[in-house]
Every structure is written in C-alpha cells, then in structure tokens.
C-alpha cells in the first residue's frame, strides 16, 4: 500500500498561484500513476489532472488546461500540482490519488484509483 498526504492549500486571490504537494510513503511511489481530483461544496468530485508513473505523459481536464501543471519527483516520493491564474471556481478540496497501472498509462476516473490522501482546501477569492 501507499499512503498519501497533501499539503499546500490555502486562501489566494483570483489570478494568484498555489502549488500543492502530495507526499507518498509506503511502497515505491514510482510504481503508481497519480491523479489530482477536486470537490467543491455541493458538487461531485471531479478529475483535474493525471500523470504516468515516470511522468512522461500527463493529461488535464479542460477546465484547468493551460493553467495547472502536474508533475512528480519519484526520488522524493512526491507529486505536485502547480496552479496558476486561479479562479474562484477553482475553490474546492483537492485530493491526490494513486493507483498501480502499467507504465505509460494513467486513469482519469476516480473509481480507478485505489489510494487517496485526506485532501487540502483551496479557496480562491474574487
């Protein structure tokens, strides 16, 4: 198993930036594809971004494409989500997730991820 802990959330003004981190412990982080999801109050959890085990391929939801960047440092057992040009509609609890999958692939559906962090709150004020 792998344990995930997010950090880096907070309150930021619209147009600002935040970088979320996802620290992994347990098994080898590089064996897992990683994703970021978010859930706003009263809404279902939605996909934000995903990255393959090596970081060679990434994928973004249309709502964040061009503003957010997902990355990972397997040597540090840490994944990241750099969020730029934040908008009030980005306000949500952000979760990182991990799942075992063949190299070069990733998942975009939350039900495909086996391991989840506790979430970190991101609030964007207008």
C-alpha positions in Angstrom: 0.0 0.0 0.0 0.9 3.6 -0.4 -0.1 6.5 2.0 -0.7 10.0 0.6 -0.6 13.3 2.3 -1.5 16.6 0.5 -0.2 20.0 1.5 0.0 23.5 0.1 -3.6 24.5 0.1 -4.8 27.9 1.3 -6.5 31.1 0.5 -5.4 33.1 -2.5 -6.8 35.9 -4.6 -8.1 35.3 -8.1 -5.2 35.4 -10.5 -2.8 34.0 -7.9 -0.9 30.8 -7.7 -0.5 27.8 -5.4 1.5 24.6 -5.5 0.0 21.5 -4.0 2.3 18.7 -2.9 1.4 15.0 -2.4 3.9 13.1 -0.2 3.8 9.4 -0.6 5.1 6.8 1.8 4.9 3.0 1.9 5.6 1.3 -1.3 7.7 2.6 -4.2 6.0 5.8 -5.5 7.2 5.2 -9.0 5.1 2.1 -9.3 1.9 4.2 -9.2 0.2 6.6 -11.6 -1.0 9.7 -9.9 -4.0 11.9 -10.2 -5.4 15.0 -8.7 -9.2 15.5 -8.1 -11.2 18.2 -6.5 -14.6 18.5 -4.9 -16.4 21.8 -4.4 -19.3 22.1 -1.8 -22.4 20.5 -3.1 -20.7 19.1 -6.2 -19.4 15.7 -7.2 -15.7 15.0 -7.1 -14.1 15.8 -10.5 -10.9 14.9 -12.3 -8.2 17.6 -12.5 -5.0 16.0 -13.8 -3.2 12.8 -14.1 0.4 11.7 -14.7 2.0 8.4 -15.6 4.4 6.5 -13.4 7.5 8.1 -14.9 5.9 11.4 -15.6 6.3 11.1 -19.3 2.7 11.7 -20.0 0.2 14.0 -18.5 -3.5 14.8 -19.0 -5.7 17.6 -17.9 -9.3 18.5 -17.5 -10.3 21.2 -20.0 -11.2 23.5 -17.1 -7.6 23.7 -15.9 -5.6 23.1 -19.1 -3.1 25.8 -19.6 -3.3 27.0 -16.0 -2.4 23.9 -14.0 0.7 21.7 -14.3 1.0 18.2 -12.8 4.5 16.8 -12.1 6.2 14.3 -9.9 9.6 13.6 -8.4 9.9 9.9 -7.8 13.2 10.3 -6.0 11.4 12.4 -3.4 8.3 10.3 -3.4 6.3 13.5 -4.1 3.8 14.7 -6.6 2.8 18.2 -7.4 0.1 20.3 -8.8 1.1 23.9 -9.8 -1.9 26.0 -10.1 -1.6 29.4 -11.8 -4.2 32.0 -12.8 -6.6 30.7 -10.2 -10.2 31.5 -10.5 -13.0 31.5 -7.8 -14.5 28.4 -9.5 -11.3 26.5 -8.6 -12.3 26.7 -4.9 -12.5 23.1 -3.7 -10.9 20.4 -1.6 -8.1 18.9 -3.7 -7.2 15.3 -3.4 -4.2 13.3 -4.8 -4.7 9.7 -5.6 -2.5 6.8 -6.8 -3.1 3.6 -8.5 -1.0 0.7 -9.8 -1.1 0.6 -13.6 1.2 -0.3 -16.4 3.9 2.1 -17.3 2.8 4.8 -19.7 -0.8 4.9 -18.7 -3.0 6.8 -16.3 -6.6 6.9 -15.1 -9.0 9.8 -15.2 -11.9 8.2 -13.3 -11.8 8.4 -9.5 -13.1 4.8 -9.1 -9.9 3.5 -10.8 -7.7 4.9 -8.0 -7.0 2.8 -5.0 -5.3 5.2 -2.7 -6.3 8.7 -1.6 -5.0 11.5 0.5 -7.1 13.4 3.1 -7.4 16.4 0.9 -6.3 20.1 1.2 -8.6 23.1 0.9 -8.0 25.6 -1.8 -10.0 28.8 -1.6 -9.8 31.5 -4.3 -11.4 34.8 -3.5 -12.7 37.2 -6.1 
